[in-house]
Amino acid sequence: MTTALTQVRPVEQRGWITDWRPDDDDFWASTGRRVAKRNLVWSIVVEHLGFSVWLLWSAVAVSLPAAGFAFSVDQLFWLVALPNLVGAAMRIPYTAAVARFGGRNWTTVSSALLLVPIGLMLACVANPGTPYWAFAVAAATAGLGGGNFASSMANISYFYPERHKGLALGVNAAGGNLGVAVVQFAVPLVVVAGIAYAPLLWLVPVLLATAFAWLRMDNLAVSRTPLRQQAAALRQKHTWVMSFLYIGTFGSFIGYSAALPLLIKAEFPAVAGVHFAALGPLVGSAARPVGGWLADRLGGARVTVAAFAVMAAGVVAVLVGLKTNDFAPFLAAFLLLFVASGVGNGSTYRMIPAIFEKRAAAAVIGIAAAVGAFGGFLIPRGFGMSISRTGSIDAALLVFLAGYAVCLVVTWWCYLRRPTAV
């Protein structure tokens, strides 16, 4: 190998890397890998904080009654559902923003925007007379954190070669998803000193992440896809099939993450320590890169079908745990659901680059992320409605069980029954 080949450098122009060839082995070995890893690290940091802010209300809502805010159970479920609804809506414009403004530029802006929900939550909990509508508005702005995931995944998809893309996207997503576990571990510890400390805990990290995203990340010219070309993905059937499947995987992960603290409080009030709820997103986040890794080797569709089968079994196990009124099997069943949803998250995202060409895949990632995140709204609302109308969560769980069965059949029908499985 010549010296010229071992010293390949990405060409930069006004803050943009204009020559980016990750599938060129020489380019990748010389500096491509190093640049990609640096961007991946700071992408994970910002996405991690985005998830923490996005799910902050799921950890805070359970402490609001003790802090003097007399909200009903259904109102509390609305507070944990609204961020997911707004987060889902934000994901398509956040994905488009990467193509319009560049990965580094938009990551910096999206990180700075997290200061809005932090400030509004602080204003709400600092005043015991704050009306419920103000809490709802503040909770809705936390959805800005949910948009970070789509832009982060779309951006990182351009940095890595096809052979490493499944693992890279899985690690990026897992690092972000861990923000859910961190917020649910940390908030119960700090609210003992005062509920206002919950949002303040993320103030300095967000400021630092914003600065380092600007200083250490890069924009890629290859990511600048015209909006018309991105919109073309909306006309493809498989865009909507993958989006539907992602409701089943990621929608379950984020929906159960948001709802579990309140579920534990409602179904097992004698159990001390809502920090048990953090175990779910912790194991689900850890399982996500495993799903990407398995999909790289076994095929995304096969892994996704297995994930939906295990998720269906997990719902049955939750129902059994409720019937026995025993917290241990109830929690174990939810952990199984989280692991399966994490694996499914990784495998479904690995299917997208296998189905679509590179530029279309980035657009589909954003669309699927947006549609899938609506599951994070539907699951808490399903639990809230089930409790308010029937007094239990059984009805909601049966609906979710049927949904996983449909997702399994759709995956098999579209991607496994043919000889050329994805």
Residue, then its C-alpha position, 0 to 999 in steps of 0.5 A: m500500500t502506498t503512502a498516498l493511500t495511507q494518508v487519505r483525508p476527508v476534504e473539508q469546505r466551510g465546515w463541511i466534509t465534501d469527500w466522504r467514502p466510508d465504503d472505500d477500504d483505504f479511506w476508511a482505514s486511514t481516517g474515515r473510522r476515526v472521524a466516524k467514531r468521533n461523531l458517533v461519540w458526541s451524537i450519543v451524548v446529545e441523543h442520550l440527554g435528549f432521551s433523558v429530557w424526553l422521559l423526564w416527566s415519566a420519572v417526575a409524574v409519580s412524585l407530583p402527588a406527594a409534592g402537593f399536586a393533586f392530579s388524577v391517575d389519568q391526568l398523570f398518564w397524560l403527562v407521560a404520554l404527551p411528550n411521546l406524542v410531540g416527540a413523534a411529530m418532531r422526528i420528521p422535521y428533525t430528520a429533514a433538518v440534517a439534510r438541510f443544515g448538516g449533522r453538526n449544525w443541527t445536533t448543536v441546535s437540537s441540544a440547545l433546544l432541550l433547555v426549553p423543557i428543562g426551564l418550563m418543568l422547573a417553572c411548573v414544579a417551583n410553584p404549588g399553584t401551577p395549573y394542570w394546563a401549564f404542566a401539560v404544555a411543559a410536558a409537551t415541550a419535552g417532546l423536543g428531546g424525542g426528535n433528537f433520535a431521528s436526526s441522530m440516526a439519520n446523521i450517523s447512517y451516513f458516516y459508516p460503511e454498510r458492513h458496520k452500519g447495523l452495529a453503529l446504528g445499534v450502539n448510537a441508539a442504545g447510548g441514547n436509549l440509556g438516557v431513559a434508564v438514567v433519568q429513572f434511576a436519578v430522579p427518585l434520588v434527587v427528588v428527596a431533596g426537592i422536586a425542582y432538582a429533577p430538571l436542574l440535574w440536566l442543565v449543565p450536561v445539556l450546556l456542555a453537550t451543546a458546546f462540544a457538539w459544535l466543536r467536535m462534530d462534522n457536517l457531511a455534504v453527502s447528507r444534503t438530500p433535497l427535500r423532494q428526494q426525501a419526500a419520495a420515500l413517502r410514496q414507497k409501500h415499504t416505508w409504511v410497512m417498516s414504520f408500522l413494525y417500528i411502532g411494535t418495537f420502539g413504540s413498545f420500548i418508549g411506551y413501557s418506559a414512560a408508563l412503568p413507574l406509574l404502573i408500579k405505583a398503581e398496581f403494587p402501591a406497597v412496593a417501595g422504590v420506583h427505581f425498579a422501573a429503570l431496569g426496563p429501559l436499561v436492559g432494553s437499551a443494552a439489547r438494542p445493539v445485540g439486535g443490530w448485531l444479530a440482524d447483520r448475521l441472521g437477517g433483520a426479518r428473522v430476528t424481528v419475527a423472533a422479537f415479536a414472538v417473545m414480546a407476545a409471550g412477555v405480555v402473557a407473562v405480565l397478565v399472569g403476574l397480575k393475576t398472582n398479585d406478585f411483583a417479582p414475576f410482574l417485573a420479570a415479565f416487563l424486563l422480558l418485554f424490554v429485552a425483546s423490544g430492544v432486540g427488535n429495535g436494532s433488527t428493524y433499523r438494520m432492515i431499512p438499509a437492506i431494503f432502501e438505497k442509502r439516501a432513501a434509507a436516511a429519509v425512511i429512518g426518520i419517517a419510521a422513527a416518527v411513526g414508531a414513536f407514536g406507540g410511545f403515546l398509545i401505550p401510556r394512554g392505553f393503560g390510562m384509559s384501561i384503568s379509568r374505565t375497567g379498573s385494571i390494565d388487562a384490557a390494554l395488555l390484550v390489545f397490545l398482545a393482538g398488536y404483536a401478533v399482527c406485527l409478526v404476521v406482517t413481518w413474515w408476509c412482507y420479508l420472510r416468505r420469499p426466498t430473498a429474505v431481508 
